[in-house]
Amino acid sequence: MLYGGIIEELIMRLFLMSLIDFILLKLFVKLKNSKFVPNWVFIVSIALTAIIFGLGHLPVTAQTITYCR
């Protein structure tokens, strides 16, 4: 019962968000003297992960809405 939710959170939060962080860092941030990552990288990756997470649940939501009518 809990397996689906836990695995879904791990895949989205751990792997996808880390991947988006890595891509944004490689594309837009040059860390020469500073070892700190700008906050906007994390904010953008959290927002993109949330949007992808929501889009992934749209088909189930559509089926639920049409079933309940």
C-alpha positions as CSV (number, residue, x, y, z in Angstrom):
1,M,0.0,0.0,0.0
2,L,2.8,2.4,0.8
3,Y,5.2,1.1,-1.8
4,G,3.9,3.2,-4.7
5,G,3.9,6.5,-2.8
6,I,7.4,6.0,-1.4
7,I,8.9,4.9,-4.7
8,E,7.2,7.8,-6.5
9,E,8.6,10.3,-4.0
10,L,12.1,8.8,-4.2
11,I,12.1,8.9,-8.0
12,M,10.7,12.4,-8.3
13,R,12.5,14.1,-5.4
14,L,15.8,12.2,-5.2
15,F,16.6,11.3,-8.8
16,L,14.6,13.8,-11.0
17,M,15.3,16.8,-8.8
18,S,19.0,16.0,-8.5
19,L,19.2,15.5,-12.3
20,I,17.5,18.9,-12.9
21,D,19.9,20.5,-10.4
22,F,22.9,19.0,-12.1
23,I,21.7,20.1,-15.6
24,L,21.1,23.7,-14.4
25,L,24.5,23.8,-12.7
26,K,26.3,22.6,-15.8
27,L,24.3,24.9,-18.2
28,F,24.1,28.2,-16.2
29,V,26.4,28.3,-13.2
30,K,30.2,28.5,-13.2
31,L,31.6,27.7,-9.8
32,K,35.2,28.9,-9.9
33,N,36.0,30.5,-6.5
34,S,32.7,29.9,-4.8
35,K,31.5,26.5,-3.7
36,F,28.0,27.7,-3.0
37,V,25.2,26.9,-5.4
38,P,22.8,29.8,-6.0
39,N,19.3,29.4,-4.5
40,W,17.6,29.9,-7.8
41,V,18.9,26.5,-9.0
42,F,17.1,24.7,-6.2
43,I,13.9,26.8,-6.6
44,V,13.7,26.1,-10.3
45,S,14.4,22.4,-9.9
46,I,11.7,22.1,-7.2
47,A,9.2,24.0,-9.4
48,L,9.9,21.8,-12.4
49,T,9.7,18.6,-10.4
50,A,6.4,19.7,-9.0
51,I,5.0,20.5,-12.5
52,I,6.2,17.1,-13.9
53,F,4.7,15.4,-10.8
54,G,1.4,17.1,-11.4
55,L,1.3,16.4,-15.1
56,G,2.0,12.7,-14.3
57,H,-1.2,12.6,-12.2
58,L,-3.5,14.3,-14.7
59,P,-4.6,11.1,-16.5
60,V,-5.7,9.5,-13.2
61,T,-7.5,12.7,-12.2
62,A,-9.3,12.7,-15.6
63,Q,-10.4,9.1,-15.2
64,T,-11.6,9.8,-11.7
65,I,-13.6,12.8,-12.7
66,T,-15.2,11.0,-15.6
67,Y,-16.0,7.9,-13.5
68,C,-17.7,10.0,-10.8
69,R,-20.1,11.7,-13.2
